[in-house]
Structures are given as structure tokens and as C-alpha cells.
Amino acid sequence: MDAFYPTTDPQLFWQSVRKVRDLEISRILPGHHELSVPVDIVGRIEKAFRELSREGKLWQGGGVFQYRDFQIHI
């Protein structure tokens, strides 16, 4: 997840992730890497954003945060 561009607001990015999480997704077709992305990754990404927010780390230029099978770069 790259949300590090100067014009990207990490809070708004997180809001978009929550909207996607609430959809009934049967398959994710990414524009990069491999096609076998598990659908539950959206919920795990949302949880990571929630944790970063709770820890006060969800701000522009906050860094790179590594998780099991993804990273968030803000």
C-alpha cells in the first residue's frame, strides 16, 4: 500500500480502504505483482491503518510499516 505521495492524505486513504472493505468482494485483480491476492487482505489492511491511527503514526511521511504479507508506506 503506497499512500506516501505529497497529495495523499493517509486519513482519506484509510477511509477509502474502509469503503472497499464493506463491499462484497469475490476477487482482487491488482495492477502489479501476482494475481493470487487473498480477499481478506482488505480487512487486514484496514486493521493495520486503524492500529497506525491509534498509535499516532497515520500522518504524511510517517514511514514504512511491514506486516506479514503487505506493507503500508505513508
N, CA, C, O and CB atoms as a CASP TS submission, in Angstrom:
PFRMAT TS
TARGET T0000
AUTHOR 0000-0000-0000
METHOD Language model
MODEL 1
PARENT N/A
ATOM      1  N   MET     1       0.842  -1.157   0.000  1.00  0.00           N
ATOM      2  CA  MET     1       0.000   0.000   0.000  1.00  0.00           C
ATOM      3  C   MET     1       0.888   1.220   0.000  1.00  0.00           C
ATOM      4  O   MET     1       1.662   1.427   0.935  1.00  0.00           O
ATOM      5  CB  MET     1      -0.958  -0.002   1.197  1.00  0.00           C
ATOM      6  N   ASP     2       0.792   1.996  -0.991  1.00  0.00           N
ATOM      7  CA  ASP     2       1.557   3.240  -1.030  1.00  0.00           C
ATOM      8  C   ASP     2       0.615   4.419  -0.898  1.00  0.00           C
ATOM      9  O   ASP     2      -0.191   4.689  -1.788  1.00  0.00           O
ATOM     10  CB  ASP     2       2.379   3.346  -2.333  1.00  0.00           C
ATOM     11  N   ALA     3       0.723   5.112   0.208  1.00  0.00           N
ATOM     12  CA  ALA     3      -0.072   6.316   0.458  1.00  0.00           C
ATOM     13  C   ALA     3       0.879   7.455   0.817  1.00  0.00           C
ATOM     14  O   ALA     3       0.575   8.285   1.674  1.00  0.00           O
ATOM     15  CB  ALA     3      -1.124   6.080   1.601  1.00  0.00           C
ATOM     16  N   PHE     4       2.029   7.483   0.155  1.00  0.00           N
ATOM     17  CA  PHE     4       3.078   8.407   0.560  1.00  0.00           C
ATOM     18  C   PHE     4       3.220   9.641  -0.332  1.00  0.00           C
ATOM     19  O   PHE     4       4.041  10.512  -0.045  1.00  0.00           O
ATOM     20  CB  PHE     4       4.369   7.685   0.595  1.00  0.00           C
ATOM     21  N   TYR     5       2.436   9.731  -1.406  1.00  0.00           N
ATOM     22  CA  TYR     5       2.553  10.895  -2.281  1.00  0.00           C
ATOM     23  C   TYR     5       2.164  12.153  -1.519  1.00  0.00           C
ATOM     24  O   TYR     5       1.268  12.096  -0.677  1.00  0.00           O
ATOM     25  CB  TYR     5       1.671  10.730  -3.538  1.00  0.00           C
ATOM     26  N   PRO     6       2.806  13.283  -1.784  1.00  0.00           N
ATOM     27  CA  PRO     6       2.501  14.519  -1.042  1.00  0.00           C
ATOM     28  C   PRO     6       1.026  14.917  -1.091  1.00  0.00           C
ATOM     29  O   PRO     6       0.530  15.567  -0.170  1.00  0.00           O
ATOM     30  CB  PRO     6       3.333  15.653  -1.585  1.00  0.00           C
ATOM     31  N   THR     7       0.327  14.536  -2.149  1.00  0.00           N
ATOM     32  CA  THR     7      -1.084  14.897  -2.259  1.00  0.00           C
ATOM     33  C   THR     7      -2.010  13.872  -1.614  1.00  0.00           C
ATOM     34  O   THR     7      -3.226  14.067  -1.610  1.00  0.00           O
ATOM     35  CB  THR     7      -1.455  15.065  -3.708  1.00  0.00           C
ATOM     36  N   THR     8      -1.467  12.783  -1.068  1.00  0.00           N
ATOM     37  CA  THR     8      -2.285  11.735  -0.459  1.00  0.00           C
ATOM     38  C   THR     8      -2.444  11.999   1.032  1.00  0.00           C
ATOM     39  O   THR     8      -1.459  12.120   1.759  1.00  0.00           O
ATOM     40  CB  THR     8      -1.659  10.344  -0.696  1.00  0.00           C
ATOM     41  N   ASP     9      -3.676  12.085   1.473  1.00  0.00           N
ATOM     42  CA  ASP     9      -3.986  12.231   2.889  1.00  0.00           C
ATOM     43  C   ASP     9      -4.190  10.816   3.453  1.00  0.00           C
ATOM     44  O   ASP     9      -5.149  10.148   3.065  1.00  0.00           O
ATOM     45  CB  ASP     9      -5.267  13.147   3.117  1.00  0.00           C
ATOM     46  N   PRO    10      -3.327  10.345   4.347  1.00  0.00           N
ATOM     47  CA  PRO    10      -3.459   8.981   4.872  1.00  0.00           C
ATOM     48  C   PRO    10      -4.818   8.714   5.515  1.00  0.00           C
ATOM     49  O   PRO    10      -5.315   7.590   5.458  1.00  0.00           O
ATOM     50  CB  PRO    10      -2.370   8.716   5.881  1.00  0.00           C
ATOM     51  N   GLN    11      -5.418   9.726   6.121  1.00  0.00           N
ATOM     52  CA  GLN    11      -6.740   9.544   6.732  1.00  0.00           C
ATOM     53  C   GLN    11      -7.802   9.264   5.662  1.00  0.00           C
ATOM     54  O   GLN    11      -8.663   8.403   5.842  1.00  0.00           O
ATOM     55  CB  GLN    11      -7.130  10.795   7.555  1.00  0.00           C
ATOM     56  N   LEU    12      -7.730  10.002   4.544  1.00  0.00           N
ATOM     57  CA  LEU    12      -8.675   9.773   3.448  1.00  0.00           C
ATOM     58  C   LEU    12      -8.410   8.433   2.770  1.00  0.00           C
ATOM     59  O   LEU    12      -9.342   7.758   2.335  1.00  0.00           O
ATOM     60  CB  LEU    12      -8.590  10.911   2.419  1.00  0.00           C
ATOM     61  N   PHE    13      -7.143   8.053   2.682  1.00  0.00           N
ATOM     62  CA  PHE    13      -6.795   6.746   2.111  1.00  0.00           C
ATOM     63  C   PHE    13      -7.413   5.636   2.957  1.00  0.00           C
ATOM     64  O   PHE    13      -7.985   4.686   2.422  1.00  0.00           O
ATOM     65  CB  PHE    13      -5.249   6.571   2.027  1.00  0.00           C
ATOM     66  N   TRP    14      -7.296   5.758   4.276  1.00  0.00           N
ATOM     67  CA  TRP    14      -7.875   4.790   5.207  1.00  0.00           C
ATOM     68  C   TRP    14      -9.396   4.742   5.037  1.00  0.00           C
ATOM     69  O   TRP    14      -9.997   3.668   5.064  1.00  0.00           O
ATOM     70  CB  TRP    14      -7.503   5.149   6.669  1.00  0.00           C
ATOM     71  N   GLN    15     -10.006   5.908   4.863  1.00  0.00           N
ATOM     72  CA  GLN    15     -11.453   5.965   4.635  1.00  0.00           C
ATOM     73  C   GLN    15     -11.824   5.176   3.374  1.00  0.00           C
ATOM     74  O   GLN    15     -12.831   4.469   3.365  1.00  0.00           O
ATOM     75  CB  GLN    15     -11.927   7.437   4.509  1.00  0.00           C
ATOM     76  N   SER    16     -11.031   5.290   2.329  1.00  0.00           N
ATOM     77  CA  SER    16     -11.276   4.534   1.096  1.00  0.00           C
ATOM     78  C   SER    16     -11.130   3.035   1.326  1.00  0.00           C
ATOM     79  O   SER    16     -11.912   2.246   0.795  1.00  0.00           O
ATOM     80  CB  SER    16     -10.316   4.987  -0.007  1.00  0.00           C
ATOM     81  N   VAL    17     -10.136   2.637   2.113  1.00  0.00           N
ATOM     82  CA  VAL    17      -9.949   1.218   2.432  1.00  0.00           C
ATOM     83  C   VAL    17     -11.180   0.689   3.165  1.00  0.00           C
ATOM     84  O   VAL    17     -11.632  -0.424   2.897  1.00  0.00           O
ATOM     85  CB  VAL    17      -8.668   1.007   3.293  1.00  0.00           C
ATOM     86  N   ARG    18     -11.723   1.483   4.090  1.00  0.00           N
ATOM     87  CA  ARG    18     -12.929   1.052   4.825  1.00  0.00           C
ATOM     88  C   ARG    18     -14.108   0.871   3.868  1.00  0.00           C
ATOM     89  O   ARG    18     -14.889  -0.069   4.020  1.00  0.00           O
ATOM     90  CB  ARG    18     -13.294   2.082   5.929  1.00  0.00           C
ATOM     91  N   LYS    19     -14.240   1.752   2.896  1.00  0.00           N
ATOM     92  CA  LYS    19     -15.333   1.630   1.920  1.00  0.00           C
ATOM     93  C   LYS    19     -15.181   0.343   1.109  1.00  0.00           C
ATOM     94  O   LYS    19     -16.164  -0.360   0.876  1.00  0.00           O
ATOM     95  CB  LYS    19     -15.362   2.860   0.974  1.00  0.00           C
ATOM     96  N   VAL    20     -13.970   0.034   0.681  1.00  0.00           N
ATOM     97  CA  VAL    20     -13.727  -1.189  -0.086  1.00  0.00           C
ATOM     98  C   VAL    20     -13.980  -2.412   0.788  1.00  0.00           C
ATOM     99  O   VAL    20     -14.557  -3.397   0.327  1.00  0.00           O
ATOM    100  CB  VAL    20     -12.281  -1.212  -0.642  1.00  0.00           C
ATOM    101  N   ARG    21     -13.554  -2.354   2.042  1.00  0.00           N
ATOM    102  CA  ARG    21     -13.754  -3.475   2.972  1.00  0.00           C
ATOM    103  C   ARG    21     -15.243  -3.818   3.109  1.00  0.00           C
ATOM    104  O   ARG    21     -15.602  -4.986   3.267  1.00  0.00           O
ATOM    105  CB  ARG    21     -13.160  -3.135   4.358  1.00  0.00           C
ATOM    106  N   ASP    22     -16.095  -2.811   3.049  1.00  0.00           N
ATOM    107  CA  ASP    22     -17.530  -3.024   3.245  1.00  0.00           C
ATOM    108  C   ASP    22     -18.235  -3.582   2.007  1.00  0.00           C
ATOM    109  O   ASP    22     -19.415  -3.927   2.080  1.00  0.00           O
ATOM    110  CB  ASP    22     -18.181  -1.728   3.647  1.00  0.00           C
ATOM    111  N   LEU    23     -17.541  -3.675   0.886  1.00  0.00           N
ATOM    112  CA  LEU    23     -18.127  -4.248  -0.326  1.00  0.00           C
ATOM    113  C   LEU    23     -18.056  -5.774  -0.278  1.00  0.00           C
ATOM    114  O   LEU    23     -17.231  -6.340   0.440  1.00  0.00           O
ATOM    115  CB  LEU    23     -17.405  -3.714  -1.584  1.00  0.00           C
ATOM    116  N   GLU    24     -18.905  -6.422  -1.030  1.00  0.00           N
ATOM    117  CA  GLU    24     -18.843  -7.881  -1.143  1.00  0.00           C
ATOM    118  C   GLU    24     -17.863  -8.221  -2.267  1.00  0.00           C
ATOM    119  O   GLU    24     -18.234  -8.259  -3.440  1.00  0.00           O
ATOM    120  CB  GLU    24     -20.271  -8.502  -1.420  1.00  0.00           C
ATOM    121  N   ILE    25     -16.633  -8.463  -1.895  1.00  0.00           N
ATOM    122  CA  ILE    25     -15.562  -8.704  -2.865  1.00  0.00           C
ATOM    123  C   ILE    25     -15.368 -10.208  -3.029  1.00  0.00           C
ATOM    124  O   ILE    25     -15.241 -10.942  -2.049  1.00  0.00           O
ATOM    125  CB  ILE    25     -14.231  -8.022  -2.415  1.00  0.00           C
ATOM    126  N   SER    26     -15.348 -10.655  -4.288  1.00  0.00           N
ATOM    127  CA  SER    26     -15.101 -12.072  -4.524  1.00  0.00           C
ATOM    128  C   SER    26     -13.715 -12.311  -5.108  1.00  0.00           C
ATOM    129  O   SER    26     -13.216 -13.436  -5.089  1.00  0.00           O
ATOM    130  CB  SER    26     -16.159 -12.641  -5.453  1.00  0.00           C
ATOM    131  N   ARG    27     -13.090 -11.249  -5.629  1.00  0.00           N
ATOM    132  CA  ARG    27     -11.761 -11.410  -6.224  1.00  0.00           C
ATOM    133  C   ARG    27     -11.082 -10.057  -6.315  1.00  0.00           C
ATOM    134  O   ARG    27     -11.729  -9.043  -6.579  1.00  0.00           O
ATOM    135  CB  ARG    27     -11.852 -12.068  -7.625  1.00  0.00           C
ATOM    136  N   ILE    28      -9.774 -10.045  -6.095  1.00  0.00           N
ATOM    137  CA  ILE    28      -8.977  -8.823  -6.227  1.00  0.00           C
ATOM    138  C   ILE    28      -8.050  -9.007  -7.415  1.00  0.00           C
ATOM    139  O   ILE    28      -7.316  -9.993  -7.494  1.00  0.00           O
ATOM    140  CB  ILE    28      -8.166  -8.509  -4.913  1.00  0.00           C
ATOM    141  N   LEU    29      -8.085  -8.061  -8.331  1.00  0.00           N
ATOM    142  CA  LEU    29      -7.216  -8.101  -9.510  1.00  0.00           C
ATOM    143  C   LEU    29      -6.278  -6.896  -9.459  1.00  0.00           C
ATOM    144  O   LEU    29      -6.626  -5.815  -9.934  1.00  0.00           O
ATOM    145  CB  LEU    29      -8.057  -8.104 -10.838  1.00  0.00           C
ATOM    146  N   PRO    30      -5.093  -7.082  -8.886  1.00  0.00           N
ATOM    147  CA  PRO    30      -4.149  -5.967  -8.743  1.00  0.00           C
ATOM    148  C   PRO    30      -3.504  -5.581 -10.073  1.00  0.00           C
ATOM    149  O   PRO    30      -3.462  -6.370 -11.016  1.00  0.00           O
ATOM    150  CB  PRO    30      -3.065  -6.328  -7.735  1.00  0.00           C
ATOM    151  N   GLY    31      -3.018  -4.380 -10.121  1.00  0.00           N
ATOM    152  CA  GLY    31      -2.319  -3.896 -11.310  1.00  0.00           C
ATOM    153  C   GLY    31      -0.843  -4.276 -11.317  1.00  0.00           C
ATOM    154  O   GLY    31      -0.167  -4.103 -12.332  1.00  0.00           O
ATOM    155  N   HIS    32      -0.341  -4.784 -10.214  1.00  0.00           N
ATOM    156  CA  HIS    32       1.076  -5.153 -10.089  1.00  0.00           C
ATOM    157  C   HIS    32       1.181  -6.477  -9.347  1.00  0.00           C
ATOM    158  O   HIS    32       0.234  -6.916  -8.695  1.00  0.00           O
ATOM    159  CB  HIS    32       1.888  -4.042  -9.348  1.00  0.00           C
ATOM    160  N   HIS    33       2.318  -7.091  -9.455  1.00  0.00           N
ATOM    161  CA  HIS    33       2.663  -8.316  -8.737  1.00  0.00           C
ATOM    162  C   HIS    33       1.827  -9.503  -9.200  1.00  0.00           C
ATOM    163  O   HIS    33       1.512  -9.603 -10.386  1.00  0.00           O
ATOM    164  CB  HIS    33       2.484  -8.114  -7.244  1.00  0.00           C
ATOM    165  N   GLU    34       1.466 -10.392  -8.302  1.00  0.00           N
ATOM    166  CA  GLU    34       0.771 -11.620  -8.698  1.00  0.00           C
ATOM    167  C   GLU    34      -0.742 -11.476  -8.560  1.00  0.00           C
ATOM    168  O   GLU    34      -1.235 -10.568  -7.891  1.00  0.00           O
ATOM    169  CB  GLU    34       1.260 -12.801  -7.856  1.00  0.00           C
ATOM    170  N   LEU    35      -1.458 -12.379  -9.198  1.00  0.00           N
ATOM    171  CA  LEU    35      -2.920 -12.297  -9.201  1.00  0.00           C
ATOM    172  C   LEU    35      -3.578 -13.051  -8.045  1.00  0.00           C
ATOM    173  O   LEU    35      -4.795 -12.968  -7.882  1.00  0.00           O
ATOM    174  CB  LEU    35      -3.448 -12.828 -10.501  1.00  0.00           C
ATOM    175  N   SER    36      -2.826 -13.764  -7.260  1.00  0.00           N
ATOM    176  CA  SER    36      -3.416 -14.558  -6.181  1.00  0.00           C
ATOM    177  C   SER    36      -3.449 -13.773  -4.864  1.00  0.00           C
ATOM    178  O   SER    36      -2.882 -14.203  -3.861  1.00  0.00           O
ATOM    179  CB  SER    36      -2.631 -15.866  -5.994  1.00  0.00           C
ATOM    180  N   VAL    37      -4.111 -12.634  -4.883  1.00  0.00           N
ATOM    181  CA  VAL    37      -4.242 -11.806  -3.685  1.00  0.00           C
ATOM    182  C   VAL    37      -5.484 -12.262  -2.927  1.00  0.00           C
ATOM    183  O   VAL    37      -6.581 -12.253  -3.485  1.00  0.00           O
ATOM    184  CB  VAL    37      -4.330 -10.279  -4.049  1.00  0.00           C
ATOM    185  N   PRO    38      -5.329 -12.662  -1.663  1.00  0.00           N
ATOM    186  CA  PRO    38      -6.494 -13.128  -0.908  1.00  0.00           C
ATOM    187  C   PRO    38      -7.460 -11.971  -0.608  1.00  0.00           C
ATOM    188  O   PRO    38      -7.034 -10.858  -0.299  1.00  0.00           O
ATOM    189  CB  PRO    38      -6.043 -13.797   0.407  1.00  0.00           C
ATOM    190  N   VAL    39      -8.737 -12.249  -0.703  1.00  0.00           N
ATOM    191  CA  VAL    39      -9.765 -11.218  -0.499  1.00  0.00           C
ATOM    192  C   VAL    39      -9.714 -10.651   0.916  1.00  0.00           C
ATOM    193  O   VAL    39     -10.029  -9.478   1.119  1.00  0.00           O
ATOM    194  CB  VAL    39     -11.159 -11.794  -0.778  1.00  0.00           C
ATOM    195  N   ASP    40      -9.326 -11.456   1.888  1.00  0.00           N
ATOM    196  CA  ASP    40      -9.312 -10.970   3.272  1.00  0.00           C
ATOM    197  C   ASP    40      -8.219  -9.951   3.546  1.00  0.00           C
ATOM    198  O   ASP    40      -8.169  -9.382   4.636  1.00  0.00           O
ATOM    199  CB  ASP    40      -9.151 -12.125   4.212  1.00  0.00           C
ATOM    200  N   ILE    41      -7.344  -9.708   2.583  1.00  0.00           N
ATOM    201  CA  ILE    41      -6.278  -8.732   2.791  1.00  0.00           C
ATOM    202  C   ILE    41      -6.833  -7.329   3.022  1.00  0.00           C
ATOM    203  O   ILE    41      -6.214  -6.527   3.723  1.00  0.00           O
ATOM    204  CB  ILE    41      -5.332  -8.726   1.596  1.00  0.00           C
ATOM    205  N   VAL    42      -7.983  -7.027   2.445  1.00  0.00           N
ATOM    206  CA  VAL    42      -8.572  -5.692   2.617  1.00  0.00           C
ATOM    207  C   VAL    42      -8.880  -5.450   4.094  1.00  0.00           C
ATOM    208  O   VAL    42      -8.594  -4.372   4.614  1.00  0.00           O
ATOM    209  CB  VAL    42      -9.864  -5.541   1.760  1.00  0.00           C
ATOM    210  N   GLY    43      -9.452  -6.429   4.766  1.00  0.00           N
ATOM    211  CA  GLY    43      -9.735  -6.289   6.196  1.00  0.00           C
ATOM    212  C   GLY    43      -8.469  -6.163   7.023  1.00  0.00           C
ATOM    213  O   GLY    43      -8.432  -5.413   7.998  1.00  0.00           O
ATOM    214  N   ARG    44      -7.436  -6.894   6.640  1.00  0.00           N
ATOM    215  CA  ARG    44      -6.171  -6.818   7.370  1.00  0.00           C
ATOM    216  C   ARG    44      -5.498  -5.471   7.152  1.00  0.00           C
ATOM    217  O   ARG    44      -4.877  -4.932   8.069  1.00  0.00           O
ATOM    218  CB  ARG    44      -5.234  -7.950   6.938  1.00  0.00           C
ATOM    219  N   ILE    45      -5.615  -4.922   5.945  1.00  0.00           N
ATOM    220  CA  ILE    45      -5.061  -3.596   5.671  1.00  0.00           C
ATOM    221  C   ILE    45      -5.820  -2.543   6.477  1.00  0.00           C
ATOM    222  O   ILE    45      -5.212  -1.631   7.039  1.00  0.00           O
ATOM    223  CB  ILE    45      -5.127  -3.272   4.153  1.00  0.00           C
ATOM    224  N   GLU    46      -7.148  -2.667   6.533  1.00  0.00           N
ATOM    225  CA  GLU    46      -7.936  -1.720   7.318  1.00  0.00           C
ATOM    226  C   GLU    46      -7.539  -1.781   8.784  1.00  0.00           C
ATOM    227  O   GLU    46      -7.399  -0.747   9.436  1.00  0.00           O
ATOM    228  CB  GLU    46      -9.435  -2.004   7.162  1.00  0.00           C
ATOM    229  N   LYS    47      -7.359  -2.987   9.303  1.00  0.00           N
ATOM    230  CA  LYS    47      -6.946  -3.155  10.705  1.00  0.00           C
ATOM    231  C   LYS    47      -5.584  -2.503  10.947  1.00  0.00           C
ATOM    232  O   LYS    47      -5.375  -1.876  11.986  1.00  0.00           O
ATOM    233  CB  LYS    47      -6.891  -4.656  11.080  1.00  0.00           C
ATOM    234  N   ALA    48      -4.663  -2.644  10.002  1.00  0.00           N
ATOM    235  CA  ALA    48      -3.340  -2.033  10.135  1.00  0.00           C
ATOM    236  C   ALA    48      -3.455  -0.508  10.160  1.00  0.00           C
ATOM    237  O   ALA    48      -2.801   0.147  10.971  1.00  0.00           O
ATOM    238  CB  ALA    48      -2.418  -2.482   8.980  1.00  0.00           C
ATOM    239  N   PHE    49      -4.288   0.065   9.272  1.00  0.00           N
ATOM    240  CA  PHE    49      -4.496   1.507   9.285  1.00  0.00           C
ATOM    241  C   PHE    49      -5.082   1.944  10.629  1.00  0.00           C
ATOM    242  O   PHE    49      -4.674   2.966  11.181  1.00  0.00           O
ATOM    243  CB  PHE    49      -5.424   1.931   8.128  1.00  0.00           C
ATOM    244  N   ARG    50      -6.034   1.175  11.154  1.00  0.00           N
ATOM    245  CA  ARG    50      -6.658   1.506  12.444  1.00  0.00           C
ATOM    246  C   ARG    50      -5.605   1.514  13.558  1.00  0.00           C
ATOM    247  O   ARG    50      -5.590   2.412  14.400  1.00  0.00           O
ATOM    248  CB  ARG    50      -7.790   0.493  12.781  1.00  0.00           C
ATOM    249  N   GLU    51      -4.729   0.508  13.554  1.00  0.00           N
ATOM    250  CA  GLU    51      -3.667   0.443  14.561  1.00  0.00           C
ATOM    251  C   GLU    51      -2.697   1.609  14.421  1.00  0.00           C
ATOM    252  O   GLU    51      -2.289   2.205  15.418  1.00  0.00           O
ATOM    253  CB  GLU    51      -2.910  -0.878  14.450  1.00  0.00           C
ATOM    254  N   LEU    52      -2.327   1.936  13.179  1.00  0.00           N
ATOM    255  CA  LEU    52      -1.430   3.076  12.964  1.00  0.00           C
ATOM    256  C   LEU    52      -2.076   4.367  13.463  1.00  0.00           C
ATOM    257  O   LEU    52      -1.404   5.208  14.062  1.00  0.00           O
ATOM    258  CB  LEU    52      -1.064   3.206  11.469  1.00  0.00           C
ATOM    259  N   SER    53      -3.357   4.523  13.222  1.00  0.00           N
ATOM    260  CA  SER    53      -4.070   5.717  13.682  1.00  0.00           C
ATOM    261  C   SER    53      -4.075   5.767  15.209  1.00  0.00           C
ATOM    262  O   SER    53      -3.790   6.809  15.800  1.00  0.00           O
ATOM    263  CB  SER    53      -5.522   5.735  13.136  1.00  0.00           C
ATOM    264  N   ARG    54      -4.395   4.653  15.840  1.00  0.00           N
ATOM    265  CA  ARG    54      -4.448   4.583  17.304  1.00  0.00           C
ATOM    266  C   ARG    54      -3.078   4.898  17.915  1.00  0.00           C
ATOM    267  O   ARG    54      -2.995   5.485  18.994  1.00  0.00           O
ATOM    268  CB  ARG    54      -4.926   3.184  17.759  1.00  0.00           C
ATOM    269  N   GLU    55      -2.011   4.507  17.223  1.00  0.00           N
ATOM    270  CA  GLU    55      -0.653   4.739  17.717  1.00  0.00           C
ATOM    271  C   GLU    55      -0.124   6.123  17.341  1.00  0.00           C
ATOM    272  O   GLU    55       1.007   6.463  17.689  1.00  0.00           O
ATOM    273  CB  GLU    55       0.280   3.674  17.177  1.00  0.00           C
ATOM    274  N   GLY    56      -0.925   6.922  16.638  1.00  0.00           N
ATOM    275  CA  GLY    56      -0.499   8.269  16.245  1.00  0.00           C
ATOM    276  C   GLY    56       0.508   8.284  15.104  1.00  0.00           C
ATOM    277  O   GLY    56       1.272   9.240  14.967  1.00  0.00           O
ATOM    278  N   LYS    57       0.520   7.235  14.284  1.00  0.00           N
ATOM    279  CA  LYS    57       1.503   7.121  13.204  1.00  0.00           C
ATOM    280  C   LYS    57       0.901   7.346  11.821  1.00  0.00           C
ATOM    281  O   LYS    57       1.601   7.210  10.817  1.00  0.00           O
ATOM    282  CB  LYS    57       2.153   5.764  13.249  1.00  0.00           C
ATOM    283  N   LEU    58      -0.373   7.684  11.754  1.00  0.00           N
ATOM    284  CA  LEU    58      -1.029   7.826  10.459  1.00  0.00           C
ATOM    285  C   LEU    58      -0.976   9.278   9.996  1.00  0.00           C
ATOM    286  O   LEU    58      -1.979   9.992  10.008  1.00  0.00           O
ATOM    287  CB  LEU    58      -2.489   7.339  10.535  1.00  0.00           C
ATOM    288  N   TRP    59       0.217   9.693   9.591  1.00  0.00           N
ATOM    289  CA  TRP    59       0.422  11.048   9.091  1.00  0.00           C
ATOM    290  C   TRP    59       1.381  10.994   7.903  1.00  0.00           C
ATOM    291  O   TRP    59       2.193  10.077   7.782  1.00  0.00           O
ATOM    292  CB  TRP    59       0.972  11.983  10.212  1.00  0.00           C
ATOM    293  N   GLN    60       1.270  11.984   7.042  1.00  0.00           N
ATOM    294  CA  GLN    60       2.083  12.056   5.826  1.00  0.00           C
ATOM    295  C   GLN    60       3.567  11.994   6.172  1.00  0.00           C
ATOM    296  O   GLN    60       4.049  12.782   6.985  1.00  0.00           O
ATOM    297  CB  GLN    60       1.773  13.346   5.040  1.00  0.00           C
ATOM    298  N   GLY    61       4.290  11.064   5.559  1.00  0.00           N
ATOM    299  CA  GLY    61       5.721  10.900   5.826  1.00  0.00           C
ATOM    300  C   GLY    61       5.998  10.060   7.063  1.00  0.00           C
ATOM    301  O   GLY    61       7.121  10.052   7.568  1.00  0.00           O
ATOM    302  N   GLY    62       4.986   9.355   7.556  1.00  0.00           N
ATOM    303  CA  GLY    62       5.119   8.577   8.793  1.00  0.00           C
ATOM    304  C   GLY    62       6.066   7.398   8.707  1.00  0.00           C
ATOM    305  O   GLY    62       6.566   6.934   9.732  1.00  0.00           O
ATOM    306  N   GLY    63       6.322   6.904   7.508  1.00  0.00           N
ATOM    307  CA  GLY    63       7.270   5.810   7.365  1.00  0.00           C
ATOM    308  C   GLY    63       6.719   4.618   6.618  1.00  0.00           C
ATOM    309  O   GLY    63       5.668   4.689   5.981  1.00  0.00           O
ATOM    310  N   VAL    64       7.454   3.513   6.710  1.00  0.00           N
ATOM    311  CA  VAL    64       7.070   2.250   6.079  1.00  0.00           C
ATOM    312  C   VAL    64       6.822   1.252   7.204  1.00  0.00           C
ATOM    313  O   VAL    64       7.662   1.067   8.084  1.00  0.00           O
ATOM    314  CB  VAL    64       8.179   1.730   5.071  1.00  0.00           C
ATOM    315  N   PHE    65       5.657   0.612   7.160  1.00  0.00           N
ATOM    316  CA  PHE    65       5.259  -0.320   8.203  1.00  0.00           C
ATOM    317  C   PHE    65       5.033  -1.693   7.572  1.00  0.00           C
ATOM    318  O   PHE    65       4.193  -1.855   6.686  1.00  0.00           O
ATOM    319  CB  PHE    65       3.978   0.177   8.941  1.00  0.00           C
ATOM    320  N   GLN    66       5.790  -2.664   8.039  1.00  0.00           N
ATOM    321  CA  GLN    66       5.782  -4.005   7.460  1.00  0.00           C
ATOM    322  C   GLN    66       4.816  -4.906   8.217  1.00  0.00           C
ATOM    323  O   GLN    66       4.818  -4.944   9.448  1.00  0.00           O
ATOM    324  CB  GLN    66       7.195  -4.610   7.472  1.00  0.00           C
ATOM    325  N   TYR    67       4.003  -5.619   7.478  1.00  0.00           N
ATOM    326  CA  TYR    67       3.078  -6.610   8.029  1.00  0.00           C
ATOM    327  C   TYR    67       3.401  -7.948   7.368  1.00  0.00           C
ATOM    328  O   TYR    67       4.294  -8.024   6.524  1.00  0.00           O
ATOM    329  CB  TYR    67       1.567  -6.196   7.792  1.00  0.00           C
ATOM    330  N   ARG    68       2.701  -8.972   7.736  1.00  0.00           N
ATOM    331  CA  ARG    68       3.026 -10.323   7.264  1.00  0.00           C
ATOM    332  C   ARG    68       3.189 -10.406   5.743  1.00  0.00           C
ATOM    333  O   ARG    68       4.226 -10.857   5.256  1.00  0.00           O
ATOM    334  CB  ARG    68       1.948 -11.288   7.706  1.00  0.00           C
ATOM    335  N   ASP    69       2.182  -9.979   5.000  1.00  0.00           N
ATOM    336  CA  ASP    69       2.256 -10.106   3.532  1.00  0.00           C
ATOM    337  C   ASP    69       1.965  -8.808   2.786  1.00  0.00           C
ATOM    338  O   ASP    69       1.607  -8.825   1.608  1.00  0.00           O
ATOM    339  CB  ASP    69       1.290 -11.162   3.066  1.00  0.00           C
ATOM    340  N   PHE    70       2.120  -7.695   3.473  1.00  0.00           N
ATOM    341  CA  PHE    70       1.990  -6.380   2.828  1.00  0.00           C
ATOM    342  C   PHE    70       2.710  -5.347   3.681  1.00  0.00           C
ATOM    343  O   PHE    70       3.085  -5.608   4.824  1.00  0.00           O
ATOM    344  CB  PHE    70       0.486  -5.985   2.629  1.00  0.00           C
ATOM    345  N   GLN    71       2.889  -4.190   3.105  1.00  0.00           N
ATOM    346  CA  GLN    71       3.429  -3.067   3.855  1.00  0.00           C
ATOM    347  C   GLN    71       2.627  -1.819   3.529  1.00  0.00           C
ATOM    348  O   GLN    71       2.012  -1.707   2.469  1.00  0.00           O
ATOM    349  CB  GLN    71       4.929  -2.856   3.540  1.00  0.00           C
ATOM    350  N   ILE    72       2.652  -0.889   4.467  1.00  0.00           N
ATOM    351  CA  ILE    72       1.993   0.393   4.262  1.00  0.00           C
ATOM    352  C   ILE    72       3.079   1.449   4.291  1.00  0.00           C
ATOM    353  O   ILE    72       3.837   1.547   5.256  1.00  0.00           O
ATOM    354  CB  ILE    72       0.884   0.669   5.347  1.00  0.00           C
ATOM    355  N   HIS    73       3.150   2.224   3.250  1.00  0.00           N
ATOM    356  CA  HIS    73       4.142   3.282   3.092  1.00  0.00           C
ATOM    357  C   HIS    73       3.402   4.617   3.093  1.00  0.00           C
ATOM    358  O   HIS    73       2.686   4.943   2.146  1.00  0.00           O
ATOM    359  CB  HIS    73       4.981   3.092   1.774  1.00  0.00           C
ATOM    360  N   ILE    74       3.585   5.386   4.171  1.00  0.00           N
ATOM    361  CA  ILE    74       2.933   6.705   4.247  1.00  0.00           C
ATOM    362  C   ILE    74       3.944   7.795   4.493  1.00  0.00           C
ATOM    363  O   ILE    74       3.578   8.967   4.585  1.00  0.00           O
ATOM    364  CB  ILE    74       1.874   6.726   5.348  1.00  0.00           C
TER
END
